Amino acid sequence: MKTLLLFLLIGSLTSPNDQRLYESGLAFQANQNYEQAMREFNLLLEQYPKSPFADDALLEIGRYDFQQGNVEKAQEVLNRIVSDYGQSDSADNAYLLLGRIQLQNGKADDAYNTFFHLKGAFPESDVLDQDYFYLAQISTQRSQFKKALYYLSQIYTRFSESKVFPDSLFQAAYCYYRIGEPREALKMLSAIDEAEKGKDNPMAANLTRTLLRFTLNRPYRNVKQYFQMDSPSLLEAGTNGTLFVSAKKGRFIQIISPGQNRRRNTPGDVRAFYYSKGAGLWFSTGDQLIGPSGSVPLIVDGSPLKEVTSFFLTPGLEIWAFDKSSGLTYVFSREHKLQRKLALGDVDFIKIRRDGLVFVVKNSRKLLEIRTRDGHIVRQFGNYYKIVDLAFDPLDNIYLLADKGRSLSVLTDDFKPFQTMQLLAITHQSGRFSHIAVDAGSNIYLSLTREREILKVY
């Protein structure tokens, strides 16, 4: 009798129709009819709020909103899962997405707490591999490399089939290098080859090349002509061997990659470049900042900035922009709202390293100042004269084009000298080099504007 009453109670709360609505929504999703899929999920929630499929429907809605960029709506839906279905099999996925949203919004501390809670509350979760990866990512951004290595080890020892498995090995290689254990870093890269069964992996090969250079103290000796074009100026290295080049006498960007090159017209002269894997290519024309999705207005006191000659994006997609006309550096939120103004002195240009340190070249290019993003000064260098440009490789080693473009100094990630060279001695070019870029394999590219060429140093 008790069993019969239980079944009657369950039958009164749910119906086979709720399952059909949920499965119908999944079918529409599979056919990329997302609007109809959302109608099915919302109908399920409206008609069967106590259905065992309610949390699953909410999760699909939250995922869809997140993918469409409706972050606030996604948060509302995901928070509903956490509050109303906190012990369901959708709650761990909801926490993961909430953490990702917090991380994207630049709230790294909140995101870390969310991911950390997921790890403790759902030890058997099917998204635990991703959770560990985000915890490692935040720890790396905080320069807590040993803590990051702990989280990464949980991935590559427990989740060998995970989609983040290769990235966890790459990240571990970086962290091992940063704590002074390059041999362990090389082991991580070797593990990628083993995991991918000998498949060619350019990124692993490039990082291995960089690690060996700095571990075995192999200096730069060779130079060859890489590309010829009219008045090459700014350089920025992308992924997969791509090099972005601005033209000093032309409103275009030359995009050079293995086996092909093309031009992209710009609305004005390019004044600054920035590239990262997450943000893509951005550039400034002085009065416009242009990213992959188009022009981004940077408004200060009701008016747009007019002379942005240097800028970068943080991992949380904050924009730091130095405006030459005001002499100030402005920090904008991910939503492009002004957060603060910084007076960093007589700034020439600013750049950011992967670990979040800000490199400020100032005082007529005679002083290099390294700061944390909260303004604390870490190091200062006054022994490099007339710094023209600087770049970093994927392991955070530093490349300084100085002496008005006549010399190149390479420093390790912890600011120790690795090599200083007079460029005339190895390039046999007497001109002044204009700009520098460094690719994933630590190959150096130098633009020689007057001679209309780009050289590769390796």
LUMNU-388056 format. One record per residue (C-alpha): x, y, z; residue in one letter; residue number from 0. Coordinates in pm, 1 decimal, m for minus. Layout:
REM LUMNU-388056
         u         v         w  fike  padren
         X         Y         Z     A     NUM
...
END
This chain:
REM LUMNU-388056
         u         v         w  fike  padren
       0.0       0.0       0.0     M       0
     277.9     241.5      88.2     K       1
     450.3     162.0    m240.5     T       2
     127.8     223.9    m432.5     L       3
      78.5     560.5    m260.5     L       4
     436.8     653.5    m343.9     L       5
     382.8     581.6    m710.6     F       6
      57.5     775.5    m707.3     L       7
     234.8    1070.8    m545.6     L       8
     511.2    1063.8    m803.4     I       9
     255.4    1039.3   m1081.7     G      10
      75.9    1346.4    m948.1     S      11
     392.8    1549.0    m950.7     L      12
     528.1    1449.7   m1290.9     T      13
     404.7    1331.0   m1625.9     S      14
     559.9    1155.4   m1923.4     P      15
     494.4    1478.6   m2110.1     N      16
     772.4    1655.6   m1921.0     D      17
    1025.6    1403.0   m2044.2     Q      18
     891.8    1434.9   m2398.8     R      19
     926.2    1814.5   m2381.9     L      20
    1283.1    1785.5   m2258.4     Y      21
    1382.1    1533.2   m2523.3     E      22
    1206.9    1739.5   m2789.2     S      23
    1412.8    2042.2   m2681.5     G      24
    1732.4    1839.2   m2711.1     L      25
    1628.7    1724.0   m3058.2     A      26
    1567.9    2082.3   m3171.9     F      27
    1909.7    2175.1   m3031.0     Q      28
    2074.0    1894.1   m3225.7     A      29
    1913.4    2036.0   m3542.7     N      30
    2033.4    2386.9   m3450.2     Q      31
    1677.0    2513.1   m3408.7     N      32
    1769.1    2684.8   m3083.8     Y      33
    1467.5    2915.1   m3056.8     E      34
    1225.3    2622.2   m3070.2     Q      35
    1444.7    2428.6   m2827.2     A      36
    1419.1    2712.2   m2576.8     M      37
    1041.4    2719.3   m2621.3     R      38
    1023.4    2350.5   m2534.3     E      39
    1242.1    2392.3   m2225.1     F      40
    1046.8    2695.8   m2104.6     N      41
     716.8    2516.4   m2163.5     L      42
     842.9    2228.1   m1951.3     L      43
     928.8    2468.8   m1668.6     L      44
     592.9    2642.9   m1696.9     E      45
     379.6    2327.8   m1699.6     Q      46
     590.6    2096.4   m1483.7     Y      47
     788.8    2308.2   m1234.1     P      48
     847.2    2005.8   m1008.7     K      49
     960.1    1777.2   m1288.6     S      50
    1288.8    1589.4   m1239.6     P      51
    1385.0    1740.2   m1578.0     F      52
    1333.2    2100.4   m1461.1     A      53
    1694.9    2150.1   m1354.3     D      54
    1818.0    1998.4   m1684.1     D      55
    1596.3    2237.1   m1881.8     A      56
    1722.9    2533.5   m1681.0     L      57
    2081.0    2428.0   m1746.4     L      58
    2021.4    2413.8   m2122.2     E      59
    1862.7    2759.6   m2111.0     I      60
    2153.4    2896.3   m1905.8     G      61
    2408.2    2747.1   m2146.0     R      62
    2227.2    2894.9   m2443.1     Y      63
    2211.1    3242.5   m2285.7     D      64
    2580.4    3218.3   m2198.1     F      65
    2674.8    3120.6   m2552.9     Q      66
    2464.7    3405.3   m2692.0     Q      67
    2640.7    3656.0   m2468.0     G      68
    2333.9    3721.3   m2250.8     N      69
    2546.5    3698.8   m1939.4     V      70
    2307.0    3860.8   m1691.8     E      71
    2020.4    3638.8   m1803.0     K      72
    2245.6    3332.2   m1788.0     A      73
    2350.9    3422.3   m1433.7     Q      74
    1989.3    3455.4   m1326.1     E      75
    1905.2    3110.0   m1463.1     V      76
    2217.8    2946.7   m1319.3     L      77
    2159.9    3101.2    m977.6     N      78
    1810.1    2954.6    m984.7     R      79
    1959.6    2607.3   m1033.3     I      80
    2198.2    2661.7    m742.2     V      81
    1924.0    2788.4    m508.1     S      82
    1635.7    2560.6    m608.7     D      83
    1817.2    2249.3    m729.3     Y      84
    2141.3    2266.9    m534.8     G      85
    2174.7    1889.1    m498.3     Q      86
    2073.7    1799.1    m852.2     S      87
    2299.6    1659.4   m1120.8     D      88
    2289.3    2001.0   m1293.4     S      89
    2420.9    2204.9   m1000.0     A      90
    2790.1    2131.7   m1065.4     D      91
    2756.1    2247.1   m1427.6     N      92
    2576.5    2558.7   m1305.8     A      93
    2860.7    2639.6   m1067.2     Y      94
    3113.5    2589.9   m1346.7     L      95
    2932.9    2832.1   m1577.4     L      96
    2884.5    3085.7   m1297.2     L      97
    3258.3    3073.6   m1228.8     G      98
    3335.5    3124.6   m1596.2     R      99
    3106.1    3427.2   m1607.1     I     100
    3271.9    3575.2   m1297.3     Q     101
    3613.3    3515.3   m1452.3     L     102
    3509.3    3682.8   m1777.4     Q     103
    3377.3    3979.2   m1580.4     N     104
    3717.7    4025.6   m1419.0     G     105
    3603.7    3896.7   m1078.1     K     106
    3884.4    3645.1   m1035.3     A     107
    3844.6    3616.3    m655.7     D     108
    3472.8    3537.4    m683.0     D     109
    3541.0    3292.1    m963.9     A     110
    3808.6    3114.7    m761.1     Y     111
    3569.2    3075.1    m468.4     N     112
    3300.3    2935.8    m699.0     T     113
    3534.6    2684.8    m861.1     F     114
    3678.6    2588.1    m522.3     F     115
    3328.3    2523.9    m386.4     H     116
    3247.0    2305.1    m688.0     L     117
    3557.2    2094.0    m621.7     K     118
    3460.4    2029.8    m260.2     G     119
    3084.6    1991.9    m299.7     A     120
    3088.0    1766.1    m606.4     F     121
    3393.8    1538.7    m583.1     P     122
    3249.0    1301.9    m847.1     E     123
    3143.2    1574.8   m1090.0     S     124
    3185.1    1515.5   m1462.5     D     125
    3317.8    1872.7   m1501.7     V     126
    3584.3    1839.4   m1233.2     L     127
    3860.7    1841.6   m1496.1     D     128
    3747.1    2180.1   m1625.2     Q     129
    3705.2    2306.4   m1270.6     D     130
    4065.9    2218.2   m1184.0     Y     131
    4182.0    2387.6   m1502.7     F     132
    4013.1    2717.9   m1415.0     Y     133
    4151.6    2700.0   m1059.8     L     134
    4496.8    2652.3   m1212.2     A     135
    4439.6    2939.2   m1453.9     Q     136
    4350.9    3182.6   m1175.3     I     137
    4642.0    3062.2    m960.5     S     138
    4878.2    3116.8   m1253.3     T     139
    4747.8    3471.0   m1302.7     Q     140
    4825.3    3533.1    m935.3     R     141
    5180.2    3394.5    m989.4     S     142
    5094.7    3108.4    m750.6     Q     143
    5266.2    2859.7    m978.0     F     144
    5304.5    2573.7    m727.8     K     145
    4935.7    2587.8    m639.8     K     146
    4853.3    2591.4   m1011.3     A     147
    5072.1    2284.4   m1059.9     L     148
    4875.0    2097.8    m793.1     Y     149
    4547.3    2163.0    m974.6     Y     150
    4699.4    2075.9   m1312.6     L     151
    4838.8    1749.5   m1175.4     S     152
    4483.6    1649.1   m1085.3     Q     153
    4396.9    1676.2   m1453.5     I     154
    4689.1    1498.2   m1616.6     Y     155
    4694.3    1215.4   m1362.0     T     156
    4316.7    1155.4   m1347.8     R     157
    4156.2    1279.8   m1669.3     F     158
    4371.6    1168.6   m1960.8     S     159
    4068.0    1175.2   m2195.2     E     160
    3968.2    1529.3   m2099.8     S     161
    3953.5    1798.5   m2366.0     K     162
    4164.6    2019.9   m2136.9     V     163
    4431.6    1750.4   m2094.2     F     164
    4675.6    1892.8   m2355.3     P     165
    4625.3    2248.7   m2227.0     D     166
    4692.3    2130.0   m1871.6     S     167
    5031.8    1996.5   m1983.1     L     168
    5115.0    2320.5   m2164.0     F     169
    5016.5    2520.1   m1856.1     Q     170
    5220.9    2289.0   m1632.4     A     171
    5525.4    2335.6   m1856.5     A     172
    5490.4    2713.3   m1819.0     Y     173
    5451.1    2689.7   m1439.6     C     174
    5749.4    2457.2   m1401.6     Y     175
    5962.4    2697.4   m1601.6     Y     176
    5849.3    2989.8   m1387.0     R     177
    5953.9    2812.1   m1064.3     I     178
    6296.2    2726.4   m1208.2     G     179
    6240.5    2362.5   m1303.6     E     180
    6284.9    2355.6   m1684.4     P     181
    6354.3    1981.0   m1693.5     R     182
    6010.9    1911.4   m1546.1     E     183
    5868.7    2151.4   m1802.9     A     184
    6029.6    1947.5   m2081.2     L     185
    5871.6    1631.6   m1936.1     K     186
    5529.0    1793.4   m1964.2     M     187
    5588.1    1874.6   m2331.4     L     188
    5714.3    1522.4   m2398.5     S     189
    5394.8    1387.9   m2243.0     A     190
    5195.8    1577.3   m2506.3     I     191
    5375.2    1386.6   m2782.6     D     192
    5300.7    1059.4   m2605.1     E     193
    4935.2    1148.1   m2551.7     A     194
    4888.0    1248.8   m2914.3     E     195
    5071.5     939.8   m3040.2     K     196
    5339.2    1120.5   m3234.8     G     197
    5108.9    1370.0   m3409.2     K     198
    5283.1    1688.2   m3513.0     D     199
    5209.6    1955.3   m3250.6     N     200
    5367.4    2289.4   m3350.0     P     201
    5298.4    2448.9   m3011.7     M     202
    5474.1    2171.1   m2820.6     A     203
    5766.9    2181.7   m3063.7     A     204
    5796.1    2560.4   m3032.1     N     205
    5786.6    2560.4   m2652.6     L     206
    6041.1    2279.0   m2643.6     T     207
    6268.9    2486.3   m2866.5     R     208
    6233.1    2786.0   m2635.9     T     209
    6293.6    2577.5   m2323.7     L     210
    6607.1    2422.1   m2470.8     L     211
    6742.7    2760.0   m2574.3     R     212
    6723.6    2899.8   m2223.6     F     213
    6807.2    2577.1   m2042.4     T     214
    7113.4    2497.5   m2252.2     L     215
    7212.1    2863.8   m2292.6     N     216
    7196.0    2870.3   m2671.5     R     217
    7243.5    3233.3   m2783.0     P     218
    7091.4    3392.8   m3090.6     Y     219
    7336.6    3380.5   m3381.1     R     220
    7153.0    3346.1   m3711.0     N     221
    6964.5    3601.9   m3918.7     V     222
    6771.2    3579.4   m4241.9     K     223
    6538.8    3800.6   m4439.8     Q     224
    6181.7    3706.8   m4355.6     Y     225
    5961.0    3943.2   m4558.8     F     226
    5977.6    4251.3   m4777.5     Q     227
    5713.1    4523.2   m4791.6     M     228
    5684.5    4898.1   m4808.0     D     229
    5773.3    5068.6   m4476.2     S     230
    5710.6    4785.9   m4223.3     P     231
    5660.4    4926.6   m3874.8     S     232
    5476.3    4771.7   m3578.3     L     233
    5501.5    4395.5   m3533.2     L     234
    5287.1    4153.6   m3335.0     E     235
    5317.5    3773.9   m3328.0     A     236
    4998.3    3569.7   m3336.8     G     237
    4939.8    3195.9   m3314.1     T     238
    5034.2    2927.7   m3567.2     N     239
    5321.4    3130.1   m3706.4     G     240
    5115.4    3437.7   m3794.6     T     241
    5286.8    3778.9   m3790.5     L     242
    5091.0    4105.9   m3801.3     F     243
    5272.3    4405.8   m3950.9     V     244
    5156.0    4765.7   m3978.8     S     245
    5276.2    4993.2   m4259.3     A     246
    5428.9    5327.3   m4164.2     K     247
    5316.6    5470.9   m4498.2     K     248
    4984.3    5302.5   m4551.0     G     249
    4654.9    5231.4   m4380.0     R     250
    4667.6    4856.1   m4372.4     F     251
    4790.5    4556.5   m4174.1     I     252
    4992.9    4287.5   m4350.0     Q     253
    4903.5    3944.3   m4214.8     I     254
    5185.1    3698.9   m4282.4     I     255
    5145.6    3327.4   m4213.7     S     256
    5318.2    3016.6   m4346.7     P     257
    5245.4    2985.5   m4717.3     G     258
    5032.8    3297.1   m4751.2     Q     259
    4994.6    3665.4   m4671.7     N     260
    4714.8    3916.7   m4710.5     R     261
    4627.0    4277.3   m4632.1     R     262
    4359.8    4419.2   m4408.1     R     263
    4270.5    4783.7   m4462.9     N     264
    4239.1    5007.0   m4155.7     T     265
    4045.4    5333.3   m4104.3     P     266
    4363.0    5517.7   m4007.1     G     267
    4731.8    5479.6   m3936.4     D     268
    4793.0    5199.0   m3686.9     V     269
    4942.0    5344.4   m3366.9     R     270
    4957.1    5029.9   m3149.2     A     271
    4898.7    4653.8   m3160.4     F     272
    4787.7    4395.2   m2906.9     Y     273
    4730.6    4023.2   m2956.1     Y     274
    4643.0    3735.9   m2725.4     S     275
    4491.0    3396.0   m2793.8     K     276
    4182.0    3483.1   m2591.8     G     277
    4127.8    3840.6   m2712.5     A     278
    4247.4    3809.6   m3072.7     G     279
    4404.5    4101.0   m3262.1     L     280
    4336.0    4456.6   m3147.4     W     281
    4484.3    4779.4   m3281.6     F     282
    4460.5    5152.3   m3223.0     S     283
    4436.3    5424.8   m3485.1     T     284
    4472.8    5691.3   m3217.3     G     285
    4107.8    5790.0   m3191.7     D     286
    3970.2    5438.4   m3234.1     Q     287
    4039.3    5107.5   m3064.4     L     288
    3940.6    4821.8   m3292.5     I     289
    3897.1    4459.4   m3187.9     G     290
    3766.0    4145.8   m3358.7     P     291
    3406.0    4267.4   m3315.5     S     292
    3465.5    4622.1   m3436.1     G     293
    3540.5    4966.0   m3294.3     S     294
    3534.2    5013.2   m2916.4     V     295
    3462.9    5363.9   m2779.1     P     296
    3680.3    5467.6   m2485.3     L     297
    3490.5    5754.3   m2323.9     I     298
    3643.2    5977.4   m2055.0     V     299
    3445.4    6268.4   m1908.7     D     300
    3196.3    6250.6   m2194.2     G     301
    3452.2    6254.2   m2474.3     S     302
    3639.7    5974.8   m2653.9     P     303
    4015.3    5943.3   m2616.4     L     304
    4193.1    6095.9   m2916.4     K     305
    4550.6    5968.2   m2907.6     E     306
    4578.2    5612.1   m2778.0     V     307
    4936.7    5523.5   m2866.7     T     308
    4972.8    5222.8   m2637.2     S     309
    4728.2    4976.6   m2481.8     F     310
    4670.7    4618.2   m2373.3     F     311
    4396.8    4386.5   m2245.8     L     312
    4419.4    4197.2   m1915.5     T     313
    4314.4    3829.9   m1883.9     P     314
    3977.3    3957.6   m1758.3     G     315
    3952.8    4176.6   m2072.0     L     316
    3999.0    4507.4   m1893.2     E     317
    4148.0    4762.9   m2132.0     I     318
    4447.7    4970.0   m2025.7     W     319
    4499.7    5260.0   m2266.4     A     320
    4772.5    5523.6   m2259.6     F     321
    4655.4    5850.3   m2413.6     D     322
    4947.2    6060.7   m2533.3     K     323
    4750.9    6386.9   m2538.3     S     324
    4665.9    6370.3   m2166.7     S     325
    4970.3    6172.7   m2051.6     G     326
    4745.1    5946.0   m1846.2     L     327
    4671.7    5574.4   m1853.0     T     328
    4303.7    5482.1   m1833.5     Y     329
    4160.0    5150.3   m1717.1     V     330
    3825.7    5041.9   m1864.5     F     331
    3609.3    4750.1   m1757.4     S     332
    3517.5    4458.6   m1979.6     R     333
    3202.6    4658.1   m2063.8     E     334
    3427.1    4954.2   m2163.6     H     335
    3331.3    5172.7   m1868.3     K     336
    3603.3    5390.8   m1715.3     L     337
    3723.5    5247.1   m1384.8     Q     338
    4029.1    5455.5   m1296.4     R     339
    4289.8    5699.0   m1417.9     K     340
    4659.6    5635.0   m1356.6     L     341
    4940.6    5888.6   m1359.9     A     342
    5245.4    5670.0   m1420.1     L     343
    5485.8    5953.5   m1495.6     G     344
    5632.5    6047.5   m1832.9     D     345
    5511.9    5734.4   m2015.3     V     346
    5630.1    5636.3   m2362.1     D     347
    5446.0    5303.8   m2387.5     F     348
    5306.3    5019.7   m2175.4     I     349
    5287.0    4642.2   m2224.9     K     350
    5158.1    4349.3   m2021.7     I     351
    5322.0    4011.4   m1967.4     R     352
    5129.1    3686.8   m1939.4     R     353
    5171.3    3680.9   m1559.7     D     354
    4997.0    4017.8   m1531.7     G     355
    5301.6    4236.3   m1470.9     L     356
    5283.4    4575.5   m1642.4     V     357
    5598.0    4702.2   m1816.9     F     358
    5615.5    5081.5   m1838.8     V     359
    5878.0    5247.2   m2058.9     V     360
    5909.0    5609.6   m1950.1     K     361
    6127.2    5920.4   m1915.3     N     362
    6202.0    5951.0   m2287.7     S     363
    6256.0    5573.1   m2314.5     R     364
    6537.1    5571.5   m2058.6     K     365
    6361.2    5393.1   m1771.5     L     366
    6186.7    5055.3   m1760.1     L     367
    5947.3    5021.8   m1468.3     E     368
    5769.9    4695.9   m1384.0     I     369
    5449.0    4716.2   m1182.7     R     370
    5170.7    4493.3   m1063.3     T     371
    4824.6    4586.6   m1188.8     R     372
    4743.0    4740.4    m851.8     D     373
    5031.1    4986.9    m898.6     G     374
    5304.5    4830.7    m684.8     H     375
    5652.4    4876.6    m838.5     I     376
    5836.9    4543.5    m865.2     V     377
    6156.3    4643.8   m1046.0     R     378
    6317.5    4938.0   m1223.0     Q     379
    6589.1    4936.8   m1487.6     F     380
    6778.0    5249.7   m1588.1     G     381
    7062.4    5081.6   m1775.3     N     382
    6885.3    5044.6   m2110.2     Y     383
    6917.5    5355.2   m2326.1     Y     384
    6637.3    5462.0   m2559.7     K     385
    6412.5    5153.8   m2548.5     I     386
    6233.3    5141.4   m2881.0     V     387
    6017.0    4835.9   m2819.9     D     388
    5985.7    4522.9   m2606.1     L     389
    5825.0    4181.4   m2640.8     A     390
    5778.2    3853.6   m2454.0     F     391
    5788.7    3489.3   m2551.7     D     392
    5529.2    3236.7   m2420.7     P     393
    5750.6    3158.5   m2119.3     L     394
    5770.1    3527.1   m2015.1     D     395
    6131.0    3588.9   m2118.8     N     396
    6185.6    3952.9   m2209.4     I     397
    6323.1    4104.5   m2532.5     Y     398
    6432.3    4469.8   m2531.2     L     399
    6505.2    4661.2   m2850.8     L     400
    6717.7    4949.0   m2720.2     A     401
    6985.4    5206.0   m2810.8     D     402
    6746.8    5364.1   m3063.2     K     403
    6701.7    5026.8   m3231.3     G     404
    7068.2    4932.4   m3256.6     R     405
    7092.7    4671.1   m2979.6     S     406
    6888.2    4381.5   m2850.1     L     407
    6889.8    4255.6   m2490.7     S     408
    6725.5    3929.1   m2388.2     V     409
    6635.9    3870.9   m2022.4     L     410
    6499.0    3557.3   m1859.0     T     411
    6156.3    3561.0   m1697.6     D     412
    6311.9    3662.5   m1362.8     D     413
    6497.5    3959.1   m1520.9     F     414
    6842.0    3797.6   m1540.5     K     415
    7055.3    3884.3   m1848.9     P     416
    7063.8    3609.0   m2110.0     F     417
    7218.6    3780.6   m2412.9     Q     418
    7294.9    4131.7   m2534.2     T     419
    7389.5    4187.3   m2896.4     M     420
    7470.2    4475.7   m3122.5     Q     421
    7240.0    4417.4   m3415.5     L     422
    7490.9    4544.6   m3671.3     L     423
    7724.4    4259.3   m3576.3     A     424
    7477.5    3983.8   m3659.6     I     425
    7247.3    4145.4   m3918.2     T     426
    7510.3    4348.3   m4105.8     H     427
    7248.6    4622.0   m4129.7     Q     428
    7356.8    4969.3   m4019.7     S     429
    7003.1    5108.6   m3989.9     G     430
    6794.0    5143.8   m3677.5     R     431
    6537.9    4872.4   m3624.8     F     432
    6188.0    5000.8   m3557.9     S     433
    5997.3    4728.2   m3374.6     H     434
    6021.2    4372.9   m3242.0     I     435
    5800.2    4065.7   m3205.5     A     436
    5872.0    3716.9   m3069.0     V     437
    5681.4    3403.4   m3169.4     D     438
    5601.3    3084.1   m2976.7     A     439
    5935.8    2931.1   m3074.4     G     440
    6127.6    3236.7   m2943.0     S     441
    6217.0    3345.5   m3296.2     N     442
    6271.3    3721.8   m3307.8     I     443
    6131.6    3945.7   m3583.0     Y     444
    6270.3    4294.8   m3642.5     L     445
    6126.8    4558.5   m3875.6     S     446
    6367.1    4779.5   m4068.1     L     447
    6139.6    5050.5   m4202.5     T     448
    6374.9    5236.5   m4435.2     R     449
    6515.7    4920.4   m4591.5     E     450
    6161.1    4784.6   m4640.3     R     451
    6223.0    4446.3   m4481.7     E     452
    6163.0    4226.5   m4179.3     I     453
    6444.3    4011.5   m4046.8     L     454
    6416.6    3690.5   m3848.7     K     455
    6673.8    3624.5   m3573.2     V     456
    6706.6    3268.4   m3441.9     Y     457
END
